[in-house]
Amino acid sequence: MIQPYRIKSVAPIKVSTTEERRRWIEEVGLNPFRLASEQVMIDLLTDSGTAAMSEDQWAELIRADEAYAGSKSWLLLEETARELFGFPYVLPAHQGRSAEFALFGAKLEPGQLVPSNIHFDTTAAHIAYRGARPLDLVVEDVYRLTEPLPFKGNMDLDKLASLLKEQGEKVGMVTMVLTCNSGGGQPASFANIKAVSELCRKHGVPFWIDAARIAENAYFIRRDEEGMQGYSVGEIVRMIMDQADGMWMSMKKDALANMGALICCRHREDFEAISQLVILIDGYVTYGGMSGRDMAAAAVGLREAQDHDYLAHRIGQVERMVERLSGAGVPVIRPAGGHAVYIDARGFMPHLPAEKFPGWALAIHGYIAGGVRSIEIGPVLKGRDPETGENRLDIPDLVRLAIPRRVYTQDQLDYVCEVFVELRERAVELCGVEFEWEAPRLRHFTSRFRWAGRAEAGA
Ligand SMILES: Cc1ncc(COP(=O)(O)O)c(C=O)c1O
């Protein structure tokens, strides 16, 4: 699939040298979050809020209405969400986690259980903040990192059925994250989503969808699930939403927006209860912490993100990187997910013990070697076990290369592959890292590290 858009406005990249990058990253304690974006050549830190906007989004942004109440940009966003997702009630929030605060504040009681495929970190944190317990019931296939099995984001239906049977009265709601970000951006199938919905109805438990990457999930269903090729991406999105009582969505992903979120629901009581918390935290129910300009851009972006050619190109970009890297012997999660490439750092540098945080170290080596900013999704991000105080080294140690939407060209992404293929060829020379200063919470954002080994082996 060719890139189905042409570039109209460009942001220059400052080309830097290996020596400059080594100095910059050492100055900030080997932590990619602390780099200035101008020190980065290809920024794959996140796909969230980093999309390039279209000419139609910019045009709508100029027309945006900044009225406190009843802004026409809100009415456009509300009408678009109703049409695309089919829920009668729509609420705004400034980003996904504030939608989670309002939703769980209204819907959960302390002590309740909330199963999902794999909760995203902010979601799990908000459920816990409410005094409830998040549970991950994803299929085991997701942990077979390099085996290209389909729909690794599915819920394990047997585990969900027995939980609902044994402790159904304690379950506050069931959610599904589509696509499953913490499971490598892998999708769930429509059959699986429908089966989860049926189980929820049977047990009288609400079913909600974390729809941050719903268009990408629908694209995978259309492409890979038997019997689904006759439907458009938009039709599949509606069919998924028809299974649920409600959804929330960080619009920083599949609304091609730089900020914003939505909560949509079917029942008036939910709408009223959630509205109270939106007002408390995010502002009135016709802006929810967004400017009129944010809402205008998102209203247009929600529709553009469901375009089949755009999705075929975007997911094709990720797929091509996965094929190039795995063809060159770089261990990556397979099949390709929707929004990122994940490198298995322990497989990449088997000489490094888990205690030397190979995932964190590989992200730093990738930056020094090629100016590519990526991030570890592994033990550093996960933090210490609250009971034992030990690092959780029993989880996969991955480097995530998240692909911003409509931002990088194929030759730039080919360059990223070359950087990691070249590093792989001299992986035995690469050293690990250790903490110099460990932040007490959410440690990945601000901690400082030092080389655990020869500094000159850094790149
Ligand atoms: C699946 C999922 N849910 C929720 C969120 C939280 O959204 P936000 O970053 O807008 O607060 C994210 C963010 O990455 C996400 O990926």
The ligand as a Tripos MOL2 file, in Angstrom:
@<TRIPOS>MOLECULE
LIG
   16    16     1     0     0
SMALL
NO_CHARGES

@<TRIPOS>ATOM
      1 C1         -5.4030    1.2870   25.9110 C.3       1 LIG1
      2 C2         -5.2270    2.6000   26.5990 C.ar      1 LIG1
      3 N1         -6.1440    3.0120   27.4910 N.ar      1 LIG1
      4 C3         -6.0220    4.1960   28.1190 C.ar      1 LIG1
      5 C4         -4.9520    5.0260   27.8900 C.ar      1 LIG1
      6 C5         -4.8340    6.3370   28.6380 C.3       1 LIG1
      7 O1         -5.0620    7.4050   27.7670 O.3       1 LIG1
      8 P1         -4.3730    8.8330   27.9480 P.3       1 LIG1
      9 O2         -2.9320    8.6900   27.6370 O.co2     1 LIG1
     10 O3         -5.1200    9.6970   26.9570 O.co2     1 LIG1
     11 O4         -4.6280    9.2740   29.3520 O.co2     1 LIG1
     12 C6         -3.9730    4.6360   26.9790 C.ar      1 LIG1
     13 C7         -2.7960    5.5130   26.7220 C.2       1 LIG1
     14 O5         -1.8130    5.1350   26.1200 O.2       1 LIG1
     15 C8         -4.1140    3.3910   26.3090 C.ar      1 LIG1
     16 O6         -3.2060    2.9630   25.4230 O.3       1 LIG1
@<TRIPOS>BOND
     1     1     2 1
     2     2     3 ar
     3     2    15 ar
     4     3     4 ar
     5     4     5 ar
     6     5     6 1
     7     5    12 ar
     8     6     7 1
     9     7     8 1
    10     8     9 2
    11     8    10 1
    12     8    11 1
    13    12    13 1
    14    12    15 ar
    15    13    14 2
    16    15    16 1
@<TRIPOS>SUBSTRUCTURE
     1 LIG1         1 GROUP 0 **** ****
